[in-house]
Amino acid sequence: MDGIIKEKMNTPVVKRAKWRTLLALSLGYFVDQGEGQAMSIFSPVLRQLPWGLTLMNLSLITFTRSLLQAVSSPFWGYLADRHSRKKVLFWGTGFWGLWTIAVGLTQNFEQLLAVRVISGIGLGCLMPATFSIMADTFAPKIRGRMLGLLESVGVFGIIIFTVGLGRLATPETWRYGCQGNLEMS
């Protein structure tokens, strides 16, 4: 019986599905890691806006987003254990993506803080659902390699977003960087 199951799991169709899964998860991680650079890159520009932002304001924005992401991750992990992991990932990243575009629509510190906090809640879904799907999809024998590929794509997200967002780091164009994140997510 084990031989039949192993044989069915190694068909070309199943292998392609696994690679598509890895690609989809990697692209999500690419955007996540790249988007994580946005506040660092846009901080000097945001301080030039007539919002009166201080370094403490900018630190608070990053801190609260990260805190809400950390606090919401166990909740998302619980949902990923109880429901379809793909649906949890879809809804969570959709939630995160919509609120990321809303960053580009903010008009003051309070709005920016609120939107980044809410986006952190949605972002909390990414790793619990992604790692669960990876564990379900890849055998222990190759899982480390596949997670290494996932991480590699994420680091390329940091590199590419740093350059791309750096080109948009002006008081006139920074908002487009937030809107481009939604198009990619």
C-alpha positions in Angstrom: 0.0 0.0 0.0 2.8 2.4 0.9 4.4 1.9 -2.5 1.2 2.8 -4.3 0.8 6.0 -2.3 4.4 7.0 -2.9 4.0 6.3 -6.6 0.9 8.5 -6.8 2.7 11.3 -4.9 5.5 11.4 -7.5 3.5 11.8 -10.7 4.3 14.8 -12.9 1.0 16.4 -12.1 1.6 16.3 -8.3 5.2 17.5 -8.7 3.9 20.5 -10.8 1.3 21.3 -8.1 4.0 21.3 -5.4 6.1 23.7 -7.4 3.1 26.0 -8.0 2.5 25.9 -4.3 6.1 26.8 -3.6 6.0 29.6 -6.2 2.7 31.1 -4.8 4.0 31.0 -1.2 7.4 32.4 -2.2 5.7 35.3 -4.0 3.7 36.1 -0.9 6.9 36.0 1.2 8.7 38.2 -1.5 6.0 40.9 -1.1 6.0 40.5 2.7 9.8 40.9 3.1 9.9 43.8 0.6 6.9 45.6 2.2 8.7 45.3 5.5 11.3 47.8 4.2 8.7 50.5 3.3 8.7 52.4 6.5 12.5 52.5 6.8 12.8 53.7 3.2 9.9 56.2 3.4 10.7 57.6 6.9 12.9 60.5 5.6 10.2 61.4 3.1 7.4 61.1 5.7 9.3 63.5 8.0 9.3 66.1 5.1 5.5 66.0 4.9 3.6 68.7 6.8 2.4 66.1 9.3 5.1 67.0 11.9 6.3 63.4 12.3 9.1 62.8 14.7 11.4 59.8 14.8 9.4 58.6 17.8 6.2 58.8 15.7 7.9 56.7 13.0 9.2 54.2 15.5 5.8 53.9 17.1 4.3 53.1 13.7 6.8 50.3 13.0 6.6 49.0 16.6 2.8 48.8 16.7 2.6 47.0 13.3 5.1 44.5 14.4 3.5 44.0 17.8 0.0 43.4 16.3 1.6 41.0 13.8 3.2 39.1 16.6 0.1 39.0 18.8 -2.2 38.0 15.9 0.0 35.2 14.5 -1.2 32.6 17.1 -4.8 33.4 16.2 -4.0 32.9 12.5 -2.2 29.7 13.3 -5.2 28.5 15.2 -7.4 29.3 12.2 -4.9 27.5 9.8 -5.2 24.4 12.0 -9.0 24.5 12.0 -9.9 25.6 8.5 -8.5 25.5 5.0 -4.9 26.9 5.2 -5.2 28.3 1.7 -8.3 30.2 2.6 -6.8 31.5 5.8 -3.8 32.7 3.8 -6.0 34.2 1.0 -8.2 36.1 3.4 -5.3 37.2 5.7 -3.1 38.4 3.0 -6.0 40.1 1.2 -6.8 41.9 4.5 -3.1 42.9 4.8 -2.9 44.0 1.1 -6.0 46.2 1.2 -4.8 48.0 4.3 -1.3 48.4 2.8 -2.8 50.3 -0.1 -4.7 52.4 2.4 -1.3 53.6 3.8 -0.9 55.5 0.5 -4.2 57.3 1.2 -3.4 58.5 4.7 -3.4 62.2 5.4 -1.8 62.4 8.9 0.1 60.5 11.6 -3.0 59.1 13.3 -4.4 57.6 10.1 -1.0 56.2 9.2 -0.6 54.6 12.6 -4.1 53.1 12.6 -3.7 51.7 9.1 -0.3 50.1 9.8 -1.7 48.6 13.0 -4.6 47.0 11.1 -2.3 45.8 8.3 -0.1 44.1 11.0 -3.1 42.0 12.1 -3.6 40.7 8.6 0.1 40.1 8.1 0.1 37.8 11.1 -1.4 35.1 8.9 1.5 34.8 6.5 4.0 32.6 8.4 1.6 30.3 10.3 -0.3 29.4 7.2 2.8 29.3 4.9 4.8 27.0 7.1 1.8 24.8 7.6 1.2 24.5 3.9 4.9 23.8 3.3 4.9 21.0 5.9 1.8 19.5 4.3 3.2 19.8 0.8 6.8 18.7 1.1 8.2 15.5 2.6 10.7 16.0 5.5 13.5 14.8 3.3 13.2 17.9 1.0 11.4 20.3 3.3 14.5 22.1 4.4 15.6 22.7 0.8 12.1 24.1 -0.1 12.1 26.4 3.0 15.5 27.6 1.9 14.2 28.5 -1.5 11.3 30.3 0.1 13.7 32.3 2.3 15.9 33.1 -0.7 12.9 34.5 -2.6 12.0 36.6 0.5 15.5 38.1 0.7 15.3 39.0 -3.0 12.1 40.8 -2.1 14.1 42.9 0.4 16.7 43.7 -2.3 14.2 44.5 -5.1 11.8 46.5 -2.9 14.6 48.5 -1.3 15.8 49.6 -4.8 12.2 50.1 -6.1 10.8 51.9 -3.1 14.0 54.0 -2.9 13.2 55.3 -6.4 9.7 56.3 -5.1 11.0 58.0 -2.0 9.9 61.5 -2.7 7.1 63.6 -1.1 5.2 63.4 -4.4 5.6 59.7 -5.2 5.9 57.7 -1.9 2.1 56.8 -2.0 2.6 54.8 -5.2 4.9 52.4 -3.4 2.0 51.4 -1.1 -0.3 50.9 -4.1 2.3 48.8 -5.9 2.4 46.5 -2.9 -1.3 45.7 -3.3 -0.9 45.0 -7.0 1.8 42.4 -6.2 -0.1 40.8 -3.2 
